[in-house]
Amino acid sequence: MRRDLVLGSARELGTVGLVAGLSGAYAGALLTCSSMLSAMNRDEGSSVGVFLAIVSTVFIGMALYVAAVVISAGVTTVIAGRLQHIATLRLLGARSTDLRRSVTGSTARICLLGSLIGVVVATLLTDVTRVVLVHQDHLPSDVDYPWFSPGSVIAVLAITGVAAVAGWVGSRRVLQVSPAQALAGTTGARSATGRAGALRVGLATVLLVGGVGLFALAMILGERGVGFAFFIAFLAACVTSTGLLVGARFVLPWLVARLGRLVGFDAASLIAQRNAVADPARTTRSTLGLFIGVALVTTIASGTAALQDSVNSWEGLSAHQREVAHTMLSVASTVTIMVGVVSSLIAAVGFVSTMSLTVIQRRRELGLLRALGFTGAQVRSMITKESIAMSAAATVAGIGIGLCYGSASAQALVGAETPGFVWGLPWLVLVAIVLGAVAVILLASQPPARRAIATPPVTALRVDA
């Protein structure tokens, strides 16, 4: 089956390819730098290379996780906007399994190309940078540096595999819509049934309560100096994160609805509030990746800030030892936050693209508003406020979860040496996150708003719903 029969033009999957390209570029640069550092420390044994390989794998895994969420959301959004077209294919005899297979193959091919381009470009840029640094004597010149990391091939295959799975998952619900439902424009397949919703809520509740209990246990053990308390905190973060992901469809739309009231009560604001939560599944898809990215950066920064404050209260450290500890924590924080920033960038791209796609898919609605007397400024304001409500919910939830995760993990790690509970409040990072959220709002709302205004109402009304 031809790809464009299901997903349309490659432009509609541009975000999927871009996310794969960013992931590939990140993996290529990280693995090339890792190989370069291993070559520089070859005389110290293989332990350095093994350590760098483990660290690189963990960091790439974090980026892949966010990329999988964004790719799945992107595929679901594209398909949801083509339900009537898919219904026609179903009426003509196409099976849902064939359609899903087509979606999976198309997603994998686009991501294979995107990740390959990203890896090649990042590897070339890293090699050029290394040559310049060696020429300027910032790096030793007597080392046989590798030009390419074999792990990049594995990274491309991993990104492609993750994309294929994300495409399969992202197409699951919408391709279960019956032809009659899709032609009628209903969204029954995208809404959880009562029983499925109750099971989802129950599972999310069990995971969240269990994760909070594990966090409490980790902090108690940390206060007593038990060495494996931090690993329990890591397990607690995994359990609670899974609970949050399972229950995100119920929590994030609710938070969007509450924060949406802050954008105003004029006509444009009220319609923006309605649109932001009209489809809970779409709201969740739009905000989930951004929420994960913000939570990841905040967790790293909060944990490091808590450790920095804890060092000041440790007894028996000289001024030099305290300064060395602060320096090491600052370097580690900078490196890990940059890892989180890459993941957040991938999530932000997904949010911007999802907003653009949903505006394109709602051209008929926007044309009707223009025909009823809405001005271009009101349409622009409506789209901007819708973006504000969703990005604000993702940012607030991400910061709140990140502060709890980071501070609790730091307590589990150094609670025995630190009196009381230390909250890690990295104010500069939090300000940077808020400013980044503002930038995401502008990027997500202005281009689609301009396209919506540029389309004449009569033309927009001719678009099939």
One Martini backbone bead per residue (centre of mass of N, CA, C, O) as a GRO file, in nm:
protein
  465
    1MET     BB    1   0.097   0.036   0.022
    2ARG     BB    2   0.077   0.353  -0.005
    3ARG     BB    3   0.172   0.605   0.200
    4ASP     BB    4  -0.019   0.852   0.096
    5LEU     BB    5  -0.295   0.704   0.162
    6VAL     BB    6  -0.259   0.761   0.481
    7LEU     BB    7  -0.044   1.023   0.545
    8GLY     BB    8   0.039   1.162   0.301
    9SER     BB    9   0.253   1.388   0.301
   10ALA     BB   10   0.573   1.449   0.417
   11ARG     BB   11   0.501   1.713   0.568
   12GLU     BB   12   0.321   1.578   0.795
   13LEU     BB   13   0.609   1.419   0.886
   14GLY     BB   14   0.831   1.630   0.959
   15THR     BB   15   0.863   1.595   1.266
   16VAL     BB   16   0.960   1.307   1.269
   17GLY     BB   17   1.220   1.364   1.108
   18LEU     BB   18   1.332   1.586   1.297
   19VAL     BB   19   1.352   1.417   1.553
   20ALA     BB   20   1.541   1.206   1.431
   21GLY     BB   21   1.765   1.407   1.358
   22LEU     BB   22   1.823   1.507   1.646
   23SER     BB   23   1.889   1.230   1.763
   24GLY     BB   24   2.120   1.164   1.567
   25ALA     BB   25   2.298   1.410   1.631
   26TYR     BB   26   2.331   1.351   1.929
   27ALA     BB   27   2.453   1.067   1.899
   28GLY     BB   28   2.692   1.138   1.714
   29ALA     BB   29   2.832   1.344   1.900
   30LEU     BB   30   2.854   1.171   2.157
   31LEU     BB   31   3.010   0.924   2.034
   32THR     BB   32   3.249   1.079   1.918
   33CYS     BB   33   3.343   1.203   2.185
   34SER     BB   34   3.380   0.935   2.331
   35SER     BB   35   3.597   0.822   2.137
   36MET     BB   36   3.795   1.053   2.181
   37LEU     BB   37   3.835   1.016   2.491
   38SER     BB   38   3.930   0.722   2.476
   39ALA     BB   39   4.187   0.782   2.310
   40MET     BB   40   4.315   0.976   2.527
   41ASN     BB   41   4.269   0.723   2.762
   42ARG     BB   42   4.415   0.448   2.678
   43ASP     BB   43   4.644   0.421   2.901
   44GLU     BB   44   4.416   0.370   3.146
   45GLY     BB   45   4.237   0.182   3.001
   46SER     BB   46   3.907   0.040   2.960
   47SER     BB   47   3.726   0.185   3.179
   48VAL     BB   48   3.674   0.454   3.039
   49GLY     BB   49   3.525   0.344   2.790
   50VAL     BB   50   3.299   0.204   2.946
   51PHE     BB   51   3.191   0.452   3.091
   52LEU     BB   52   3.126   0.622   2.839
   53ALA     BB   53   2.932   0.418   2.712
   54ILE     BB   54   2.724   0.420   2.939
   55VAL     BB   55   2.660   0.722   2.942
   56SER     BB   56   2.574   0.744   2.645
   57THR     BB   57   2.341   0.541   2.660
   58VAL     BB   58   2.171   0.689   2.870
   59PHE     BB   59   2.139   0.959   2.720
   60ILE     BB   60   2.015   0.841   2.462
   61GLY     BB   61   1.774   0.707   2.602
   62MET     BB   62   1.641   0.969   2.694
   63ALA     BB   63   1.597   1.086   2.408
   64LEU     BB   64   1.434   0.843   2.297
   65TYR     BB   65   1.193   0.864   2.482
   66VAL     BB   66   1.097   1.141   2.389
   67ALA     BB   67   1.083   1.074   2.087
   68ALA     BB   68   0.863   0.857   2.111
   69VAL     BB   69   0.640   1.043   2.213
   70VAL     BB   70   0.645   1.245   1.975
   71ILE     BB   71   0.602   1.047   1.741
   72SER     BB   72   0.336   0.926   1.835
   73ALA     BB   73   0.183   1.197   1.840
   74GLY     BB   74   0.227   1.273   1.542
   75VAL     BB   75   0.087   1.029   1.412
   76THR     BB   76  -0.188   1.062   1.551
   77THR     BB   77  -0.250   1.347   1.442
   78VAL     BB   78  -0.244   1.285   1.143
   79ILE     BB   79  -0.463   1.061   1.144
   80ALA     BB   80  -0.693   1.224   1.283
   81GLY     BB   81  -0.703   1.422   1.017
   82ARG     BB   82  -0.772   1.133   0.827
   83LEU     BB   83  -1.037   0.968   0.880
   84GLN     BB   84  -1.206   0.988   0.619
   85HIS     BB   85  -0.994   0.870   0.433
   86ILE     BB   86  -0.969   0.601   0.587
   87ALA     BB   87  -1.267   0.522   0.558
   88THR     BB   88  -1.257   0.490   0.252
   89LEU     BB   89  -1.050   0.261   0.254
   90ARG     BB   90  -1.229   0.068   0.419
   91LEU     BB   91  -1.468   0.062   0.214
   92LEU     BB   92  -1.260  -0.054  -0.017
   93GLY     BB   93  -1.102  -0.297   0.182
   94ALA     BB   94  -0.923  -0.203   0.395
   95ARG     BB   95  -0.717  -0.294   0.650
   96SER     BB   96  -0.602  -0.207   0.955
   97THR     BB   97  -0.336  -0.370   0.943
   98ASP     BB   98  -0.237  -0.245   0.677
   99LEU     BB   99  -0.235   0.048   0.774
  100ARG     BB  100  -0.036   0.008   1.010
  101ARG     BB  101   0.193  -0.101   0.837
  102SER     BB  102   0.224   0.156   0.670
  103VAL     BB  103   0.286   0.348   0.902
  104THR     BB  104   0.535   0.205   1.014
  105GLY     BB  105   0.706   0.212   0.753
  106SER     BB  106   0.701   0.520   0.709
  107THR     BB  107   0.825   0.604   0.978
  108ALA     BB  108   1.088   0.444   0.950
  109ARG     BB  109   1.193   0.576   0.688
  110ILE     BB  110   1.200   0.869   0.784
  111CYS     BB  111   1.386   0.811   1.036
  112LEU     BB  112   1.622   0.691   0.889
  113LEU     BB  113   1.691   0.942   0.726
  114GLY     BB  114   1.707   1.149   0.958
  115SER     BB  115   1.923   1.002   1.135
  116LEU     BB  116   2.141   0.985   0.919
  117ILE     BB  117   2.177   1.284   0.875
  118GLY     BB  118   2.239   1.358   1.171
  119VAL     BB  119   2.492   1.183   1.209
  120VAL     BB  120   2.665   1.295   0.978
  121VAL     BB  121   2.664   1.594   1.055
  122ALA     BB  122   2.769   1.564   1.349
  123THR     BB  123   3.032   1.416   1.282
  124LEU     BB  124   3.155   1.633   1.102
  125LEU     BB  125   3.148   1.867   1.309
  126THR     BB  126   3.320   1.722   1.522
  127ASP     BB  127   3.572   1.679   1.345
  128VAL     BB  128   3.625   1.974   1.281
  129THR     BB  129   3.654   2.067   1.573
  130ARG     BB  130   3.892   1.881   1.642
  131VAL     BB  131   4.092   1.990   1.432
  132VAL     BB  132   4.098   2.278   1.544
  133LEU     BB  133   4.191   2.206   1.835
  134VAL     BB  134   4.455   2.073   1.751
  135HIS     BB  135   4.574   2.319   1.593
  136GLN     BB  136   4.541   2.498   1.879
  137ASP     BB  137   4.636   2.305   2.127
  138HIS     BB  138   4.374   2.182   2.294
  139LEU     BB  139   4.472   1.912   2.171
  140PRO     BB  140   4.625   1.637   2.122
  141SER     BB  141   4.840   1.526   1.839
  142ASP     BB  142   4.928   1.206   1.934
  143VAL     BB  143   4.639   1.107   1.849
  144ASP     BB  144   4.422   0.845   1.732
  145TYR     BB  145   4.153   0.956   1.592
  146PRO     BB  146   3.835   0.899   1.533
  147TRP     BB  147   3.591   0.958   1.269
  148PHE     BB  148   3.412   0.709   1.373
  149SER     BB  149   3.133   0.559   1.528
  150PRO     BB  150   2.992   0.248   1.542
  151GLY     BB  151   2.749   0.333   1.729
  152SER     BB  152   2.587   0.499   1.514
  153VAL     BB  153   2.451   0.261   1.378
  154ILE     BB  154   2.292   0.172   1.625
  155ALA     BB  155   2.143   0.440   1.663
  156VAL     BB  156   1.986   0.435   1.397
  157LEU     BB  157   1.841   0.167   1.455
  158ALA     BB  158   1.709   0.258   1.720
  159ILE     BB  159   1.545   0.495   1.607
  160THR     BB  160   1.388   0.330   1.399
  161GLY     BB  161   1.261   0.130   1.598
  162VAL     BB  162   1.118   0.338   1.775
  163ALA     BB  163   0.950   0.461   1.545
  164ALA     BB  164   0.793   0.208   1.469
  165VAL     BB  165   0.660   0.169   1.744
  166ALA     BB  166   0.533   0.453   1.761
  167GLY     BB  167   0.361   0.421   1.504
  168TRP     BB  168   0.197   0.179   1.605
  169VAL     BB  169   0.085   0.314   1.861
  170GLY     BB  170  -0.028   0.583   1.729
  171SER     BB  171  -0.238   0.396   1.536
  172ARG     BB  172  -0.428   0.225   1.708
  173ARG     BB  173  -0.697   0.385   1.768
  174VAL     BB  174  -0.769   0.531   1.494
  175LEU     BB  175  -0.768   0.246   1.328
  176GLN     BB  176  -1.036   0.142   1.498
  177VAL     BB  177  -1.216   0.292   1.333
  178SER     BB  178  -1.496   0.293   1.187
  179PRO     BB  179  -1.622   0.393   0.895
  180ALA     BB  180  -1.878   0.529   1.012
  181GLN     BB  181  -1.739   0.704   1.226
  182ALA     BB  182  -1.545   0.862   1.042
  183LEU     BB  183  -1.763   0.982   0.848
  184ALA     BB  184  -1.909   1.125   1.106
  185GLY     BB  185  -1.667   1.242   1.302
  186THR     BB  186  -1.601   1.059   1.521
  187THR     BB  187  -1.418   0.967   1.855
  188GLY     BB  188  -1.448   0.685   1.988
  189ALA     BB  189  -1.152   0.558   1.962
  190ARG     BB  190  -1.017   0.800   2.141
  191SER     BB  191  -1.198   0.706   2.368
  192ALA     BB  192  -1.230   0.591   2.663
  193THR     BB  193  -1.371   0.365   2.818
  194GLY     BB  194  -1.501   0.310   3.118
  195ARG     BB  195  -1.330   0.061   3.186
  196ALA     BB  196  -1.056   0.162   3.079
  197GLY     BB  197  -1.051   0.419   3.254
  198ALA     BB  198  -1.058   0.275   3.530
  199LEU     BB  199  -0.801   0.110   3.491
  200ARG     BB  200  -0.614   0.350   3.448
  201VAL     BB  201  -0.664   0.489   3.719
  202GLY     BB  202  -0.586   0.250   3.900
  203LEU     BB  203  -0.296   0.212   3.797
  204ALA     BB  204  -0.196   0.501   3.851
  205THR     BB  205  -0.249   0.500   4.156
  206VAL     BB  206  -0.070   0.263   4.235
  207LEU     BB  207   0.195   0.380   4.122
  208LEU     BB  208   0.200   0.645   4.282
  209VAL     BB  209   0.184   0.529   4.566
  210GLY     BB  210   0.429   0.342   4.538
  211GLY     BB  211   0.636   0.564   4.466
  212VAL     BB  212   0.605   0.734   4.721
  213GLY     BB  213   0.687   0.507   4.913
  214LEU     BB  214   0.974   0.473   4.796
  215PHE     BB  215   1.068   0.758   4.857
  216ALA     BB  216   1.037   0.739   5.162
  217LEU     BB  217   1.231   0.503   5.197
  218ALA     BB  218   1.480   0.639   5.074
  219MET     BB  219   1.497   0.874   5.282
  220ILE     BB  220   1.523   0.702   5.534
  221LEU     BB  221   1.781   0.551   5.444
  222GLY     BB  222   1.947   0.808   5.394
  223GLU     BB  223   1.945   0.899   5.697
  224ARG     BB  224   2.105   0.609   5.767
  225GLY     BB  225   2.327   0.548   5.531
  226VAL     BB  226   2.224   0.384   5.298
  227GLY     BB  227   2.362   0.304   4.993
  228PHE     BB  228   2.081   0.206   4.821
  229ALA     BB  229   1.878   0.452   4.829
  230PHE     BB  230   1.913   0.576   4.544
  231PHE     BB  231   1.798   0.330   4.387
  232ILE     BB  232   1.517   0.356   4.508
  233ALA     BB  233   1.467   0.638   4.394
  234PHE     BB  234   1.486   0.550   4.101
  235LEU     BB  235   1.252   0.351   4.115
  236ALA     BB  236   1.043   0.561   4.203
  237ALA     BB  237   1.062   0.733   3.946
  238CYS     BB  238   0.971   0.512   3.751
  239VAL     BB  239   0.694   0.450   3.879
  240THR     BB  240   0.572   0.740   3.879
  241SER     BB  241   0.612   0.794   3.577
  242THR     BB  242   0.425   0.570   3.483
  243GLY     BB  243   0.175   0.681   3.627
  244LEU     BB  244   0.171   0.954   3.477
  245LEU     BB  245   0.142   0.838   3.191
  246VAL     BB  246  -0.119   0.678   3.239
  247GLY     BB  247  -0.270   0.954   3.375
  248ALA     BB  248  -0.241   1.199   3.174
  249ARG     BB  249  -0.533   1.216   3.043
  250PHE     BB  250  -0.651   1.332   3.330
  251VAL     BB  251  -0.448   1.563   3.420
  252LEU     BB  252  -0.366   1.761   3.191
  253PRO     BB  253  -0.648   1.864   3.099
  254TRP     BB  254  -0.724   1.971   3.377
  255LEU     BB  255  -0.489   2.177   3.394
  256VAL     BB  256  -0.558   2.330   3.136
  257ALA     BB  257  -0.839   2.426   3.230
  258ARG     BB  258  -0.741   2.590   3.473
  259LEU     BB  259  -0.525   2.775   3.324
  260GLY     BB  260  -0.720   2.884   3.099
  261ARG     BB  261  -0.865   3.102   3.284
  262LEU     BB  262  -0.613   3.317   3.268
  263VAL     BB  263  -0.660   3.435   2.960
  264GLY     BB  264  -0.973   3.492   2.985
  265PHE     BB  265  -1.334   3.618   2.875
  266ASP     BB  266  -1.340   3.639   2.595
  267ALA     BB  267  -1.414   3.499   2.302
  268ALA     BB  268  -1.128   3.393   2.232
  269SER     BB  269  -1.072   3.265   2.513
  270LEU     BB  270  -1.310   3.064   2.528
  271ILE     BB  271  -1.237   2.907   2.272
  272ALA     BB  272  -0.952   2.829   2.363
  273GLN     BB  273  -1.040   2.664   2.609
  274ARG     BB  274  -1.208   2.458   2.450
  275ASN     BB  275  -0.986   2.358   2.249
  276ALA     BB  276  -0.773   2.258   2.462
  277VAL     BB  277  -1.015   2.026   2.574
  278ALA     BB  278  -1.189   1.883   2.352
  279ASP     BB  279  -0.932   1.678   2.320
  280PRO     BB  280  -0.769   1.493   2.545
  281ALA     BB  281  -0.574   1.339   2.361
  282ARG     BB  282  -0.450   1.586   2.222
  283THR     BB  283  -0.356   1.731   2.475
  284THR     BB  284  -0.164   1.509   2.567
  285ARG     BB  285   0.013   1.494   2.315
  286SER     BB  286   0.108   1.797   2.325
  287THR     BB  287   0.223   1.793   2.646
  288LEU     BB  288   0.397   1.542   2.724
  289GLY     BB  289   0.681   1.602   2.611
  290LEU     BB  290   0.719   1.873   2.759
  291PHE     BB  291   0.686   1.763   3.043
  292ILE     BB  292   0.930   1.571   3.036
  293GLY     BB  293   1.150   1.779   2.971
  294VAL     BB  294   1.107   1.963   3.219
  295ALA     BB  295   1.137   1.744   3.436
  296LEU     BB  296   1.426   1.663   3.367
  297VAL     BB  297   1.572   1.933   3.411
  298THR     BB  298   1.466   1.988   3.699
  299THR     BB  299   1.577   1.738   3.837
  300ILE     BB  300   1.875   1.793   3.789
  301ALA     BB  301   1.886   2.082   3.911
  302SER     BB  302   1.765   2.017   4.190
  303GLY     BB  303   1.964   1.801   4.283
  304THR     BB  304   2.218   1.980   4.262
  305ALA     BB  305   2.122   2.208   4.451
  306ALA     BB  306   2.090   2.029   4.700
  307LEU     BB  307   2.387   1.941   4.708
  308GLN     BB  308   2.511   2.220   4.734
  309ASP     BB  309   2.371   2.285   5.006
  310SER     BB  310   2.477   2.036   5.162
  311VAL     BB  311   2.782   2.095   5.160
  312ASN     BB  312   2.765   2.345   5.358
  313SER     BB  313   2.677   2.133   5.611
  314TRP     BB  314   2.932   1.986   5.617
  315GLU     BB  315   3.147   1.825   5.818
  316GLY     BB  316   3.508   1.827   5.781
  317LEU     BB  317   3.546   2.047   5.565
  318SER     BB  318   3.735   2.217   5.378
  319ALA     BB  319   3.756   2.480   5.172
  320HIS     BB  320   3.878   2.317   4.938
  321GLN     BB  321   3.681   2.077   4.938
  322ARG     BB  322   3.428   2.247   4.895
  323GLU     BB  323   3.515   2.367   4.622
  324VAL     BB  324   3.551   2.102   4.471
  325ALA     BB  325   3.260   2.001   4.505
  326HIS     BB  326   3.124   2.237   4.358
  327THR     BB  327   3.268   2.200   4.088
  328MET     BB  328   3.177   1.911   4.025
  329LEU     BB  329   2.871   1.973   4.035
  330SER     BB  330   2.869   2.188   3.811
  331VAL     BB  331   2.970   2.011   3.583
  332ALA     BB  332   2.757   1.787   3.604
  333SER     BB  333   2.515   1.975   3.568
  334THR     BB  334   2.582   2.087   3.288
  335VAL     BB  335   2.584   1.822   3.134
  336THR     BB  336   2.298   1.711   3.216
  337ILE     BB  337   2.134   1.957   3.126
  338MET     BB  338   2.208   1.936   2.828
  339VAL     BB  339   2.066   1.672   2.792
  340GLY     BB  340   1.785   1.780   2.871
  341VAL     BB  341   1.769   1.999   2.650
  342VAL     BB  342   1.755   1.811   2.411
  343SER     BB  343   1.492   1.676   2.497
  344SER     BB  344   1.330   1.944   2.507
  345LEU     BB  345   1.367   2.015   2.210
  346ILE     BB  346   1.215   1.774   2.101
  347ALA     BB  347   0.950   1.841   2.248
  348ALA     BB  348   0.908   2.126   2.125
  349VAL     BB  349   0.880   2.035   1.834
  350GLY     BB  350   0.626   1.867   1.885
  351PHE     BB  351   0.445   2.098   1.985
  352VAL     BB  352   0.460   2.282   1.740
  353SER     BB  353   0.357   2.075   1.531
  354THR     BB  354   0.086   2.004   1.660
  355MET     BB  355  -0.032   2.287   1.642
  356SER     BB  356  -0.010   2.317   1.337
  357LEU     BB  357  -0.182   2.070   1.256
  358THR     BB  358  -0.446   2.149   1.407
  359VAL     BB  359  -0.490   2.412   1.251
  360ILE     BB  360  -0.505   2.289   0.971
  361GLN     BB  361  -0.748   2.089   1.052
  362ARG     BB  362  -0.919   2.379   1.139
  363ARG     BB  363  -0.998   2.562   0.891
  364ARG     BB  364  -1.306   2.553   0.891
  365GLU     BB  365  -1.350   2.676   1.169
  366LEU     BB  366  -1.194   2.940   1.112
  367GLY     BB  367  -1.367   3.026   0.871
  368LEU     BB  368  -1.632   3.049   1.032
  369LEU     BB  369  -1.538   3.269   1.226
  370ARG     BB  370  -1.479   3.478   1.007
  371ALA     BB  371  -1.773   3.478   0.890
  372LEU     BB  372  -1.892   3.572   1.187
  373GLY     BB  373  -1.654   3.821   1.259
  374PHE     BB  374  -1.376   3.745   1.299
  375THR     BB  375  -1.074   3.856   1.343
  376GLY     BB  376  -0.746   3.822   1.297
  377ALA     BB  377  -0.670   3.896   1.593
  378GLN     BB  378  -0.860   3.687   1.728
  379VAL     BB  379  -0.736   3.434   1.605
  380ARG     BB  380  -0.452   3.478   1.711
  381SER     BB  381  -0.534   3.489   2.012
  382MET     BB  382  -0.660   3.207   2.030
  383ILE     BB  383  -0.407   3.039   1.956
  384THR     BB  384  -0.218   3.154   2.171
  385LYS     BB  385  -0.394   3.075   2.423
  386GLU     BB  386  -0.391   2.776   2.371
  387SER     BB  387  -0.082   2.749   2.396
  388ILE     BB  388  -0.060   2.861   2.682
  389ALA     BB  389  -0.226   2.650   2.833
  390MET     BB  390  -0.055   2.396   2.754
  391SER     BB  391   0.236   2.493   2.827
  392ALA     BB  392   0.176   2.568   3.121
  393ALA     BB  393   0.099   2.288   3.217
  394ALA     BB  394   0.365   2.147   3.146
  395THR     BB  395   0.551   2.335   3.314
  396VAL     BB  396   0.425   2.314   3.595
  397ALA     BB  397   0.433   2.005   3.619
  398GLY     BB  398   0.738   1.967   3.564
  399ILE     BB  399   0.846   2.139   3.797
  400GLY     BB  400   0.706   1.995   4.032
  401ILE     BB  401   0.822   1.711   3.980
  402GLY     BB  402   1.126   1.787   3.967
  403LEU     BB  403   1.157   1.895   4.257
  404CYS     BB  404   1.081   1.632   4.397
  405TYR     BB  405   1.283   1.440   4.269
  406GLY     BB  406   1.551   1.589   4.328
  407SER     BB  407   1.526   1.623   4.639
  408ALA     BB  408   1.474   1.324   4.713
  409SER     BB  409   1.734   1.209   4.586
  410ALA     BB  410   1.933   1.375   4.757
  411GLN     BB  411   1.836   1.265   5.029
  412ALA     BB  412   1.910   0.965   4.965
  413LEU     BB  413   2.221   1.029   4.925
  414VAL     BB  414   2.274   1.276   5.183
  415GLY     BB  415   2.103   1.257   5.455
  416ALA     BB  416   2.318   1.182   5.677
  417GLU     BB  417   2.493   1.465   5.628
  418THR     BB  418   2.204   1.618   5.639
  419PRO     BB  419   2.017   1.851   5.787
  420GLY     BB  420   1.739   1.777   5.693
  421PHE     BB  421   1.548   1.918   5.432
  422VAL     BB  422   1.646   1.982   5.090
  423TRP     BB  423   1.566   2.221   4.864
  424GLY     BB  424   1.587   2.238   4.516
  425LEU     BB  425   1.639   2.584   4.388
  426PRO     BB  426   1.690   2.664   4.052
  427TRP     BB  427   1.635   2.970   3.949
  428LEU     BB  428   1.776   2.998   3.674
  429VAL     BB  429   1.647   2.750   3.546
  430LEU     BB  430   1.351   2.832   3.586
  431VAL     BB  431   1.368   3.087   3.418
  432ALA     BB  432   1.461   2.945   3.158
  433ILE     BB  433   1.206   2.772   3.129
  434VAL     BB  434   1.004   3.001   3.103
  435LEU     BB  435   1.135   3.132   2.855
  436GLY     BB  436   1.111   2.878   2.682
  437ALA     BB  437   0.800   2.868   2.691
  438VAL     BB  438   0.758   3.134   2.545
  439ALA     BB  439   0.900   3.049   2.284
  440VAL     BB  440   0.708   2.813   2.225
  441ILE     BB  441   0.452   2.978   2.200
  442LEU     BB  442   0.543   3.148   1.958
  443LEU     BB  443   0.613   2.908   1.767
  444ALA     BB  444   0.324   2.761   1.793
  445SER     BB  445   0.129   3.021   1.706
  446GLN     BB  446   0.218   3.215   1.472
  447PRO     BB  447   0.236   3.054   1.206
  448PRO     BB  448  -0.059   2.933   1.208
  449ALA     BB  449  -0.197   3.208   1.237
  450ARG     BB  450  -0.103   3.326   0.968
  451ARG     BB  451  -0.233   3.105   0.792
  452ALA     BB  452  -0.525   3.147   0.889
  453ILE     BB  453  -0.545   3.449   0.797
  454ALA     BB  454  -0.457   3.408   0.490
  455THR     BB  455  -0.714   3.248   0.471
  456PRO     BB  456  -0.992   3.260   0.322
  457PRO     BB  457  -1.304   3.184   0.427
  458VAL     BB  458  -1.403   3.046   0.167
  459THR     BB  459  -1.166   2.848   0.144
  460ALA     BB  460  -1.191   2.716   0.428
  461LEU     BB  461  -1.493   2.610   0.382
  462ARG     BB  462  -1.399   2.399   0.152
  463VAL     BB  463  -1.285   2.230   0.357
  464ASP     BB  464  -1.273   1.937   0.479
  465ALA     BB  465  -1.364   1.806   0.791
   0.00000   0.00000   0.00000
